[in-house]
Amino acid sequence: MDMETVKLSRIVEKLVPELVPFLTQRELDLTIVLRDGLGLLEPQDAMEIVQHSICEYQKEVLMQ
C-alpha cells in the first residue's frame, strides 16, 4: 500500500471536476490521506471523499 497525502482539490479536479464550482477554497484546501494513493481512485470514491470531508469540516466549524 502506498499512502499518499493530497489536497481535496487534486482529487476533485482529477475525478469529478464538475464539483469544483460548488466547493469553497477552504474545502478544496483540505488535506486528505489516501491509503492506496490517487491512482486507484474512481469517481465514486472521490464523491464519498468529498461528502465525508465536507461533513467533517462543517463539524469543526460548528464546534468553534
Buried (B, 14 or more C-beta within 10 A) or exposed (E): EEEBEBEBBBBBBBBBEEBEEEBEEEBBEBEBEBEEEBEEBEEEBBBEBBEEBBEEBEEEEEEE
